[in-house]
């Protein structure tokens, strides 16, 4: 390959200085030499060096025309064809990320940026014509030095994912709703139980008993109208182990009150609503009896479907249990102990 350079003198080297008729000619890249008069007088100018860029092209056709001639097209794989800006013709240039001679087969080779560059803060992955950065497992970020880099996850709760807050809020809301529904059902259930107890109390003559107790004199001061909860707790919810005896009229349970008093509770099998007034009168009679030979009636419960009678408890008394099973007052010549 050869180059032809033509150098001409201004005014055919006629208009020159008598004291220095010599001329200098050299080739240099634009803007790399600034004229100075001292260069004409000194003897060191000939030793100076200036950079030169040789701009050359292939043929006289454009890239578009040259590509049609596939047999003589000069650009090889992994290269671009570039039209010359100064002259006709074209030249070849390796793709970005490749280097080498674009005019030779396999002349443009991939540049391993992971070896030649240090743009990654994390793991560098070389790709054809480019590269990528990533973070190791357990780290967060984009892996680039000029990006977010790589760092351990921030455990600050104030920077946690919004999805976690949404899930947590939804869970708390659901639990609150569920708790509200359960509480409402419990309140409705308690209201139903309370209404049912009030209905039983009226059915079993509770109002009549209150009236009789308020106007009669002479009954004992320790008589009591028990609640259903008191007797359920006293008998461990009427557990089988608390049964003292059973008969045709009902069952007798042993109970222990909150003050540790031991009682006997008679739970009848059926009740006759038509005999409510007679039943209340008999209770009033039993309330007023206070004799050492009579099993004492301590009170009653009218909040259940069938009224419950509460007696004092006498140990080792089989006859005592039989007497409780009877409706009439159990009176004996001798007290059972």
VMD Tcl script that draws the C-alpha trace (Angstrom):
set ca {
  {0.00 0.00 0.00}
  {1.44 3.40 -0.99}
  {0.58 7.02 -0.38}
  {1.13 10.01 -2.63}
  {1.65 13.43 -1.01}
  {2.01 16.61 -3.07}
  {3.72 19.65 -1.50}
  {3.70 23.05 -3.17}
  {5.33 26.39 -2.29}
  {3.50 29.66 -2.14}
  {4.38 31.88 -5.13}
  {6.78 29.23 -6.45}
  {9.41 29.96 -3.76}
  {10.12 33.44 -5.18}
  {9.08 35.75 -2.39}
  {11.50 34.58 0.32}
  {13.78 36.31 2.85}
  {17.32 36.89 1.59}
  {18.86 35.96 4.94}
  {16.98 32.64 5.04}
  {15.92 31.38 1.66}
  {15.28 27.83 2.95}
  {11.77 26.36 3.12}
  {10.31 23.63 5.29}
  {7.54 21.19 4.39}
  {5.95 18.59 6.67}
  {2.68 16.76 7.17}
  {0.81 17.12 10.48}
  {-2.70 16.61 11.83}
  {-4.85 19.69 12.05}
  {-4.44 21.82 15.18}
  {-1.28 19.94 16.20}
  {1.11 22.65 14.94}
  {0.99 26.38 15.69}
  {3.30 28.56 13.58}
  {6.10 30.41 15.33}
  {8.79 32.67 13.74}
  {11.45 31.02 15.88}
  {10.90 27.83 13.88}
  {12.33 29.64 10.83}
  {15.47 30.84 12.54}
  {16.42 27.88 14.63}
  {18.10 24.67 13.57}
  {16.07 22.39 15.85}
  {12.86 22.52 13.88}
  {13.91 19.61 11.70}
  {14.02 17.33 14.76}
  {10.43 18.03 15.79}
  {7.70 15.40 15.30}
  {3.98 15.87 14.75}
  {1.14 13.29 14.73}
  {-0.45 12.40 11.41}
  {-3.81 10.70 10.81}
  {-4.25 8.93 7.52}
  {-7.86 8.95 6.36}
  {-8.53 6.39 3.71}
  {-11.52 4.65 2.15}
  {-12.33 1.56 0.14}
  {-13.42 2.12 -3.42}
  {-15.68 4.89 -4.53}
  {-19.05 3.38 -3.67}
  {-21.20 3.94 -0.61}
  {-21.95 1.24 2.00}
  {-25.39 0.67 0.53}
  {-23.92 0.02 -2.92}
  {-20.96 -1.98 -1.60}
  {-23.17 -4.41 0.36}
  {-24.83 -5.45 -2.87}
  {-21.49 -6.82 -4.08}
  {-21.23 -9.53 -1.44}
  {-18.19 -11.07 -3.08}
  {-16.02 -7.96 -2.79}
  {-17.62 -6.35 0.30}
  {-14.73 -5.71 2.67}
  {-16.43 -5.59 6.09}
  {-16.34 -8.92 7.94}
  {-18.50 -10.25 10.82}
  {-19.00 -8.17 13.98}
  {-18.26 -4.94 12.09}
  {-20.12 -1.95 10.65}
  {-19.78 -0.27 7.27}
  {-19.28 3.52 7.55}
  {-19.55 5.97 4.64}
  {-16.62 8.36 4.30}
  {-17.45 11.95 5.22}
  {-14.58 13.56 3.28}
  {-14.32 11.43 0.18}
  {-16.25 8.81 -1.69}
  {-15.99 5.19 -0.61}
  {-16.41 3.51 2.75}
  {-14.45 1.96 5.61}
  {-15.17 -0.74 8.22}
  {-15.26 -0.49 11.99}
  {-15.65 -3.21 14.67}
  {-18.86 -3.23 16.67}
  {-18.83 -1.56 20.07}
  {-17.46 -4.08 22.54}
  {-15.26 -5.70 19.88}
  {-11.70 -4.96 18.76}
  {-9.36 -6.06 15.99}
  {-9.17 -5.86 12.19}
  {-12.65 -5.62 10.64}
  {-11.29 -6.57 7.20}
  {-10.14 -10.06 8.23}
  {-12.38 -13.09 8.91}
  {-12.97 -13.27 12.69}
  {-10.88 -10.14 12.90}
  {-13.24 -8.41 15.35}
  {-13.03 -10.22 18.70}
  {-15.20 -9.67 21.76}
  {-13.60 -7.51 24.45}
  {-13.78 -9.09 27.92}
  {-14.80 -5.96 29.81}
  {-14.72 -7.87 33.09}
  {-10.91 -8.09 32.71}
  {-10.26 -4.68 31.21}
  {-12.80 -2.57 33.12}
  {-13.86 -2.23 36.75}
  {-17.36 -0.77 36.44}
  {-18.94 -3.46 38.61}
  {-19.33 -3.28 42.35}
  {-20.60 -6.85 42.47}
  {-20.30 -9.73 40.01}
  {-19.25 -8.98 36.41}
  {-20.75 -11.15 33.64}
  {-19.17 -10.86 30.18}
  {-21.61 -10.94 27.24}
  {-21.01 -10.77 23.46}
  {-20.16 -7.13 22.76}
  {-21.06 -5.99 26.25}
  {-21.16 -7.03 29.92}
  {-23.49 -6.88 32.89}
  {-23.16 -6.36 36.62}
  {-25.15 -8.15 39.32}
  {-25.13 -8.60 43.09}
  {-24.37 -11.84 44.96}
  {-27.19 -13.79 46.57}
  {-28.39 -12.10 49.75}
  {-27.44 -8.59 48.56}
  {-29.55 -5.92 46.94}
  {-28.76 -3.29 44.28}
  {-27.85 -3.18 40.58}
  {-24.17 -4.10 41.02}
  {-22.83 -1.01 39.18}
  {-20.34 1.39 40.74}
  {-22.13 4.33 39.18}
  {-25.50 2.86 40.24}
  {-26.84 1.57 43.54}
  {-24.00 -0.94 43.93}
  {-24.43 -3.95 46.22}
  {-25.34 -3.85 49.89}
  {-26.93 -6.03 52.52}
  {-30.71 -5.62 52.82}
  {-31.80 -2.86 55.18}
  {-33.65 -4.48 58.07}
  {-35.18 -1.17 59.11}
  {-38.93 -1.79 59.55}
  {-39.66 1.71 58.30}
  {-38.27 0.71 54.87}
  {-39.97 -2.66 54.54}
  {-41.95 -3.55 51.47}
  {-45.42 -1.95 51.16}
  {-46.77 -5.43 50.38}
  {-45.82 -6.54 53.90}
  {-47.71 -3.60 55.39}
  {-50.73 -4.36 53.21}
  {-50.70 -8.05 54.17}
  {-50.22 -7.21 57.86}
  {-52.99 -4.62 57.79}
  {-55.33 -7.03 56.01}
  {-54.59 -9.77 58.56}
  {-55.20 -7.44 61.50}
  {-58.39 -6.17 59.87}
  {-59.62 -9.72 59.27}
  {-58.83 -10.75 62.84}
  {-60.59 -7.64 64.14}
  {-63.64 -8.42 62.02}
  {-63.62 -12.05 63.17}
  {-63.27 -10.98 66.80}
  {-66.14 -8.53 66.34}
  {-68.37 -11.25 64.87}
  {-67.49 -13.67 67.69}
  {-68.13 -10.97 70.31}
  {-71.47 -10.09 68.71}
  {-72.52 -13.76 68.61}
  {-71.48 -14.16 72.26}
  {-73.47 -11.07 73.26}
  {-76.54 -12.30 71.37}
  {-76.17 -15.73 72.98}
  {-75.88 -14.21 76.45}
  {-78.92 -12.07 75.77}
  {-80.90 -15.13 74.68}
  {-79.81 -17.01 77.81}
  {-80.75 -14.03 79.98}
  {-84.19 -13.80 78.34}
  {-84.68 -17.55 78.75}
  {-83.78 -17.34 82.45}
  {-86.22 -14.48 82.91}
  {-88.91 -16.52 81.18}
  {-88.23 -19.54 83.41}
  {-88.21 -17.30 86.49}
  {-91.69 -16.00 85.63}
  {-92.90 -19.49 84.65}
  {-91.74 -21.00 87.93}
  {-93.41 -18.34 90.07}
  {-90.45 -16.09 90.78}
  {-92.59 -12.93 91.01}
  {-95.06 -14.71 93.30}
  {-92.21 -15.90 95.55}
  {-90.81 -12.38 95.85}
  {-94.23 -11.05 96.81}
  {-94.73 -13.79 99.43}
  {-91.28 -13.19 100.93}
  {-91.90 -9.46 101.15}
  {-95.25 -9.69 102.95}
  {-94.85 -12.75 105.18}
  {-93.16 -12.59 108.54}
  {-91.34 -15.29 110.43}
  {-89.31 -16.86 107.62}
  {-85.59 -17.38 108.19}
  {-83.21 -14.65 107.16}
  {-80.78 -17.09 105.51}
  {-83.14 -18.27 102.75}
  {-81.85 -17.51 99.31}
  {-82.92 -17.55 95.67}
  {-79.86 -19.00 93.90}
  {-78.84 -18.22 90.33}
  {-78.38 -20.97 87.75}
  {-74.65 -20.16 87.47}
  {-74.11 -20.63 91.22}
  {-75.56 -24.13 91.22}
  {-73.82 -25.13 87.96}
  {-70.49 -24.11 89.46}
  {-71.32 -25.81 92.79}
  {-72.06 -29.14 91.06}
  {-69.29 -28.89 88.41}
  {-72.03 -28.50 85.81}
  {-74.02 -31.38 87.35}
  {-71.23 -33.92 86.89}
  {-72.01 -37.59 87.40}
  {-69.54 -37.77 90.28}
  {-71.75 -35.32 92.23}
  {-74.91 -37.49 92.10}
  {-76.10 -38.53 95.58}
  {-79.19 -40.41 94.50}
  {-81.80 -40.82 91.76}
  {-85.49 -41.63 91.80}
  {-88.74 -41.30 89.92}
  {-89.08 -37.62 90.86}
  {-85.56 -36.56 89.88}
  {-81.90 -36.52 90.92}
  {-80.11 -35.22 94.00}
  {-76.66 -33.67 93.54}
  {-73.97 -32.74 96.02}
  {-72.75 -29.17 95.64}
  {-70.07 -26.95 97.14}
  {-70.79 -23.22 97.29}
  {-68.24 -20.44 96.93}
  {-68.06 -20.12 100.75}
  {-67.26 -23.90 100.93}
  {-70.66 -24.81 102.34}
  {-71.81 -28.25 101.23}
  {-75.39 -28.46 99.93}
  {-77.79 -30.95 98.36}
  {-79.64 -29.93 95.21}
  {-82.83 -31.62 94.07}
  {-83.36 -31.50 90.31}
  {-86.83 -32.72 89.35}
  {-87.49 -34.54 86.09}
  {-90.65 -32.67 85.10}
  {-92.56 -29.67 86.34}
  {-96.26 -28.88 86.29}
  {-96.87 -25.20 85.41}
  {-100.42 -25.47 86.82}
  {-99.03 -26.21 90.29}
  {-96.80 -23.13 90.47}
  {-98.83 -21.39 93.22}
  {-98.97 -24.57 95.32}
  {-95.24 -25.08 94.82}
  {-94.44 -21.54 95.99}
  {-96.68 -21.99 99.07}
  {-94.84 -25.22 99.96}
  {-91.50 -23.43 99.63}
  {-92.76 -20.71 101.97}
  {-93.76 -23.36 104.51}
  {-90.34 -25.05 104.27}
  {-88.62 -21.67 104.62}
  {-90.38 -21.01 107.90}
  {-89.59 -24.41 109.49}
  {-86.52 -24.31 111.68}
  {-86.32 -27.53 113.71}
  {-83.38 -29.68 114.64}
  {-85.13 -32.82 113.37}
  {-86.03 -31.34 109.99}
  {-83.68 -31.17 106.99}
  {-83.42 -27.46 106.35}
  {-84.35 -25.92 102.98}
  {-81.70 -23.31 102.17}
  {-83.20 -21.89 99.02}
  {-84.23 -22.53 95.46}
  {-83.40 -21.67 91.86}
  {-86.18 -20.60 89.49}
  {-84.02 -19.73 86.44}
  {-84.07 -23.28 85.04}
  {-86.75 -25.14 83.12}
  {-87.63 -27.12 86.26}
  {-87.18 -25.42 89.66}
  {-84.23 -26.56 91.79}
  {-84.45 -26.94 95.57}
  {-81.34 -26.45 97.71}
  {-81.12 -28.29 101.07}
  {-78.55 -28.52 103.78}
  {-76.26 -31.52 103.33}
  {-76.17 -34.28 105.99}
  {-73.42 -36.89 105.74}
  {-74.08 -40.63 105.85}
  {-77.82 -40.18 105.39}
  {-79.50 -42.59 102.98}
  {-82.88 -41.75 104.54}
  {-81.93 -38.09 104.16}
  {-81.69 -38.53 100.39}
  {-85.05 -40.33 100.30}
  {-86.68 -37.49 102.22}
  {-85.28 -34.90 99.84}
  {-86.75 -36.83 96.92}
  {-90.20 -36.28 98.49}
  {-92.02 -32.98 98.05}
  {-93.33 -32.75 101.64}
  {-91.05 -31.62 104.47}
  {-88.93 -34.54 105.82}
  {-89.56 -34.61 109.63}
  {-87.94 -37.24 111.78}
  {-87.89 -38.04 115.47}
  {-84.09 -37.98 115.42}
  {-81.78 -35.83 113.27}
  {-79.43 -37.70 110.87}
  {-75.75 -37.00 111.40}
}
mol new
graphics top color blue
foreach p $ca { graphics top sphere $p radius 0.5 }
foreach p [lrange $ca 0 end-1] q [lrange $ca 1 end] { graphics top cylinder $p $q radius 0.2 }
display resetview
